Amino acid sequence: MIDALMQGFAVAFLPENLLFIFLGVLMGQVVGALPGLGPAAGMALLLPLTFGLEPATAIMMLAGIMYGGQYGGTLTSVLINVPGEASGVMTAMDGHAMARQGRAGAALSIAAIGSFIAGVGAVIAVAIITPPLASVGLRFNAPEYFLLALLGIIAVGSLGGTPIRSLLAGVLGLMVALVGVDPLTGTPRLNFGIPALYQGIDFIPVAIGVFGIAEVLSSLERTEKLEPIRTRLKDMWLTAEDWTTCRFSILRGGVIGLFVGIMPGAGASVASLLSYLAERKFSKQPEKFGSGAIDGVAAAEAANNSAAHGALIPMLSLGIPGNASSAVLLAALILHGIKPGPMLMTQESTLVWALIASMVLGNVFLLIMNLPMAPVFAALLRIPYVYLAPGILVISLVGAYAATLTMATVWMCIFFGLLGWVMMKLDIPRAPLVLALVLAPLMETSLRQALLLSFGSPMIFVERPISAVLVLAVLFALIAPIARLFLRPRR
């Protein structure tokens, strides 16, 4: 394995390959920072550029776009509270709060360091334990996916505000997710005869509206918010206390992200949510989460970058894409005449190991680009908000339009912006709405598939070992808060 990895580094270090790895992570960062695109869409748009390249060079560049895009969304999540995709929601919760406290540089720095450490760790895992981890991921079927999504839905009750308000926002997200077409029968539902709703309501207009536009509206109505955010030089970089707080957060986030990334269909959004919630349980100051906890940023960023790399494990070993980005990478392999599947690591070992080596180099490029630039990005917040707000609105609406190239998405974005503004007025947390919208399709489809497999018997959820463990986790998540309420000594 070491010999094969050294050969992979020899290929990756060729000058033209180094150039395209760098271009890949650079373009990925730009794509990730544009709300509405995301890594998968960016890879699909830039796929034609690889037709004249060698297969190994093309795959390394596309992979760079994939994990570079994960960090690109961090910039908008922290600076303007607009997550580029679902995995950036958890980063925005604490990252933007840190920015408003004058610590945008520290938030971006810990995001870069966390992404680098978790990314390199995940690459090592890809190289060492691909076969056994891929077999574990294949054991996840419809019952396990339903229970995993249900666990995430229950967990949104702890995402800021009171549990009742958080769950109310989560239920609203589930209702929004039902609009469109039944995923199994294809029957239209809840579209009220409006053609624009036949395809359902996507994550992009909801996230951009609820976070970006609502934030602008809320800020502009308060005159004190029109002042630029003061980024103090002493708060630009990480302190020893920050590193002490985050070192284990990065480790836990990387491990959770890796295992979630291996499961086909789960994705980086589930990884960042589970990692954030786990970190809140481990934290000595859980009350800071949602209002500027640097370990929350570290855990979420480590998890989503690790998940992006972990999704390559089932793709490289079995030809099964773990997420949309790895599906585009799989298509690129086929377009370049390479047959994916269990024999890929044997028949195309040079390409596979070159890809693994390129991911190490790509993460180094990302760290070198972003760590020194964190104060520069943070300095954007010094622009007076009265000038910054129109730019945020333009970026948000252009991103919404670019997602579907229809004005209907723009109107949805504005509607959800007004809804998010009302939620802020009523002190209802917005993150549960978006996360429930992301998890709802997985939960609904998996539940119905599981019941079809068992001919309607719910016993399928306890007959399988992994699903039985997840049932216990769901019951614990439901019972533990009630038990704490009764066991707490009365004052």
N, C-alpha and C positions, 0 to 999 in steps of 0.2 A: 504494500500500500504506500509506503514511504517513497519507494522508487517511482511508482506511478505518479504520486503527488509532485515529486521533483521534476518529472517530465512535463507535468501540467504547468508548473511554474516556468519551465524553459519556454513553453509555447506562449504563455501569457506575457512573458517579459519581452517578446519580440516587439520592436518599435511600433509597427502598425497596430498590433493588438493593444499595446499600452494606450495608444492614441484613442482607439475606439472604446476602450473601457472607460477612459476619462470622459469622452464625449457622451457615453451612455449615462453615467451617473450625473453629469451636468444637465443633460436634457431631461433626465428623470426628475431632477430637483426642480427644474422649471415647470415641467408638467404637473408635478405634485403640488406646486404652489399655486396653480391656477384652479380655483374651485370649479368643479364640474367635469374635469377630465379624469385625473387619477392615473395610476400606473398602467392598468390594463388598457384603457383607452389610448394613452400615450404610446404604448407599445404597438397597438394595432395601427395607429396613424403613421408611425415611423417604420413599420415593417417593410414597406416597399423600398426604403433606403438601403436595405441589407441584401437586395437581390444580386448585386454585383460583387459581394464580398465572399470570402471563404466561409464555409459553414461555422467553423469554430469562432472566427472573428464576429460574425453576425450574432451568434447566440450569446457571446460574452457581452456585446453591446446591448442587446435586448435585456439581458439579466441586469445590467447596470441601470437601465431605465426602471426596472421593476423595484429594486431596493433603494435606488436613488429617489424614486417618487415617494417612498414611505417617509423619508426625512423632509422632502420638499413641502409636504402638507403641514409640517411642524411650524414653518415660518408664518403662514397665515393663521394657524390656530393660536399661536402665542401673540402675534403682533396685532391682529385685527379681529380675533375670535371667530374666524371663518374656517372651520375644518374642511380641507379639500376633499376628504372622503370619511367614511364611517369610523375608521380607526383613529382619526384625529379628534373625535369628540371628547375622549377622556383627557387628552393633552390640553385641549382648549379650556377645560374646566379649571385647572390650576395654573396652566401656563399663562393664560391671559390675565388671571388675577395677579400673578407675579409681575407681569408687565405693568399693570396699573399701580403696583407698589414700587416701581422703579427698578425691578430686577429682571427685565426682559433678557439681558445678556446672560445672566445665570441660568434662566430657563432654557435658552437656546444652547448654552454650553453643556448642561447636563443631558439635554436631548441628544446632542452630537456624541458625547462620550458614552451614554447609555446605548445608543444605537450601534456604535462601533464595537463595544465590548460584547453585546448580545449578538450582533451580526457575526463577528469572528467566532464566537462560541458556537453559534448555530452551524457555521461552515465546517467547523471541526466535527460536529455531530453528523453532518451530511457525509463527511469523509469516512467516519469510523463506524457508525451504527445505523447505516441506512437500512439493511435488510430486516433486523429485528424490529426497529421502530415502524417501518412500513407495514409489517404484519400486524402490529398493534392497531395502527390506524385503519386497516382493512376490517378489523372486527367491529368497527362502529357501523351500525346500520340504522334504519329508521327509528327504532325505539330509543337508541342512545342519543341520536341527534335531537329528538323531541325533548328528552329529559334535560339535555345540555342547554337547549334554548329556554326551556321552562325555568331552569335554575337561574339563567340570566335575567329573565323577566321578573322573577321574584326578587332578585337582588337589586333591581332598580329602586326599590323602596328605601334604600339607604343612600341614594345619590342626591344629597342636599335637601334642605327643607324638612318638613315632617313626613313620616312614612305615608300618611294618608294623601298628602298633596303629590308626593312622588309617584305613588301608585295611580293616582288620578291621571297624571301626565302619561304614565305608561299605558293605561287603558285607552287614552286618546290616541296614542301611537298605534295601538292594535286596531282601533277603528279605522284609522287612515289607511293602514295596510290592507284592509279588506276591500277597499275600492278597486275596481278593475275587472279582472276575469278570474274565475275559479281555476286554480293551478292544475287540477286533475281532470275536470270535466270540460273546461273551456267555456263555461256559461258566464255571460256578463252579469255583474252584480254591483249594486250601489253606485252606478255611474249616472243615474238620474237623467239618462238620455243625452248626456253631454259627450260628444265625440272625443274630446281631449282626455276624458277619464277612462276610456275603454282600455287603455294600456296600464291603468293604475297610476299611482302617485309615487314617483321615484324618490330616492333618498336625497338627491342633489338639491332640488328646489326647497325641500323641507329644511335641510341642514343650513343652506345658505340664508333662507328667510328667517328661521327661528333664531339662529345665532348671529349672522352678520347684519341683516337689515334691522332686526329688532334691537340689536346693540346700538346701532347708529341712531335709531329713533329715540331710544331711551336716553342716550347721551346728549343729543341735541336739545332735548326739552329742558335740560338742566344747564344753566349758564356756567356753573363751575366746571362742568365736564368739557367745556370748550377749550380749556387751557391744555397745552401740550403736556404729555406725561414726562416728568423729570426723571431721566435715567442717570443716576449717580455713578461716577466712575468707580468708586470703591465697591459698588454692588454689581459691577459688570461680570466679574469672574467668580468662580466657585471658591468658597472659603473651606478651610479644613473641616469645619462643622458640617457644611453642605455635603462634602465627600463622605464623612462618617455616617451621615444620615442616609445617603443614597447607595452606598456600596452593595449592601445586601438587597436593596430594592431592585437594582439592576440584575443581580444574580437570579432572584426569584422571578422577575419579569421575563428574563431570557428563557428560563426553564419552562415556565407556563406557555410562553409564546411558541416555543419549539414544539411542544406536544400538541397544542391546539392547531398549529400550522400543518402538522402531519395529517390531521383528520380532514379528508376531502370535504369541502363545503363549509367548514367552520369559519376560516378566514381571520384576518388580522383584527377586525372589529371585535369579534368574540374574545380574542386573545387579550386585547388591551382592556376590555371590560373586566374579564376575570382577574387579570393581573392587578388592576386598580383596586378592585374590591378586596383581593387577598392582601394587598399592601395596607389597605385601611385597617384590616384586622390585626396585622402585625405591628402597626405604628403605635408609638407611645403617645402620640398626639393626634388621634383620629379626628378631632374636632377641626383641625386645620384643613382637612381635605375638602376641596370645593372653594377654598378661599386663599389659595396660594401655597399648597404643600409641595415642596420641591421633590420629595420622594414619590409623590403621585405622578409627576411629570416623568421622572426617571423610570418608574415601573411601566407606565403605559408605552413610552417610546421604546424601551427595551423589548417589550412583548410584541409590538407590531412589527418591528424590524426582524426579530427572531422568527416570527410566524411567516414572514415573507420568504425567508430562507428555508424554513422547515417545510413549506409547501412543495419545495423541489424534491424532497425525499421520495414521496410516492410517485412523482412524475419521472424521476430518473430511474427508479428501480422497477416500477411496474407500468409506467405509461399512463398513470391516472393523475390528472391535474388536481392539485389541492385547492386552487382558487382561480379566479378569472385571469390573473396575470400569468400563472403557470400554464393555463390553457392556451393563451396566446403564444407562449414559448413553445408549447407542444406543436402548435400549428406551424411555427417557424421551422422546427426540426423537420416536419413533413415536407414543407415547401422546399427545403434545401436537400431533399432526397435522403433523409435519415429516418429510419423506422424506429419509433419509440417502443418501449416495452421491456420485459424482463431481460432481454438479451442486449440492451443498449450498452450497459457497462462492460460487456464482454466484447461486442463488435465495434464499438466506438469509444474505447477506453481513453484514447488520447483526448478526444473532444470533452468527455465528461470530466476528466481530471483537470483539463485546462479551464473549464467552466468553474470548477471548485476553486482553483488557484486564483482565477480572475475575481471571484467574490471577495477574497481576502484583500487583493489590491484595490478593488473598488471601495471597500469600506475604509481603507487607509486614505484614498483620495477624498472621500466624503469628510473624514475627520480633519484632514489638512485644509480643505476648503472652508469648512464651516466653523471650526473652533476659533481661528483668528478673526473671522468675519462676524462673529456674534455681536460685538459692540457696534459694528457698522449697521447691521440689521436693526439692532435696538435703537440706534440713533434716529431711525425713521419716525419713532414715536415722539420725537421732539418737534415735529411739524405741528403747528397749531391744528387742533381737531376740526376747526371750521373749514380748513383746507383739506384735511385728510378724509373727512366724512364723504364728500362727493366722489373721491377716488375709490373708497371702499364700496360705495353703492354701484359705481360703474363696473368694477371688477366682479362684484357679486352677480349683477344682472347679465353681464357678458358671459360669465361662467355658466349661469343657468341656461342661457340661450345656446351656448356651445354644446351642452349635454345632449340636446335633442334637435337643435336647429328649428325650433318652433316657438312662437310667441306664447303659446299656452303655458310652457314651462316658466316663462318670465312672470306671467300673471299668477301662477301658483306660488312662485317665489315671493311676490309682493303680498299675497294673501297670508302666507305663513309668517312673513315678517310682521304683519299686523297682529297675527295670533301670538307670536312670540313676545311682542311688545305688551299685549294684554296679560300674558302669563307673568311677565316681569312685574307688572303693576299689582297683580294678585299674589305675588311671591310664590308662584308655582314653578318648580325647577323645570328647565327645558330639556336637559340631557335625557331623562327617561323617555320622553316622547320620541326622540330620534332613535335611541337604542331599541325601543320596543318596535319601531317601524323596521329596523334592520333585522331583528330576530324573528319577527312574526312570520314571514314566509317560510323560513326553515322550520319553525315550530308547527305551523299548520300542515305543511306538506308531509313532514315526518310523522306526525300523529296519524294522519289519514292513511299513509302508506303502511304504518305499523298495524293499524286495525284491519286493513285489507289483508295483510299477510297472515294475521291470526284469525280471520273470519269474524272479527268483531270482539274477540276475547281480550280483555285488558291484562290477562295473565302473561302476555308476551313481555310486559315491562318488568316482571320479576323472575322470569324463567331464565333469562340470559345473565351471566355473571356481572358484566360491566353495567348493564342497565339496572340490575338490582342494587348495585353500589350507588348509582346515580339517584335511584328512588330514595334511598336512605338520606342522601345529601339534600334532596328536595324537602323531605320531611323535616330534617334538622333545620333547614333554612326557614321553614314555616313555624316550627315549634319553639326554636331557641328564643326569638324575641318575646313570645308570650311567656315562656318560662322565666326569662329574666325579669319581666314585669311583676310576676307573682313572687319571685324569690327576693326581689329588692326590698331591703328593710324599710318599713314605713317611717317617715320622718315624724 
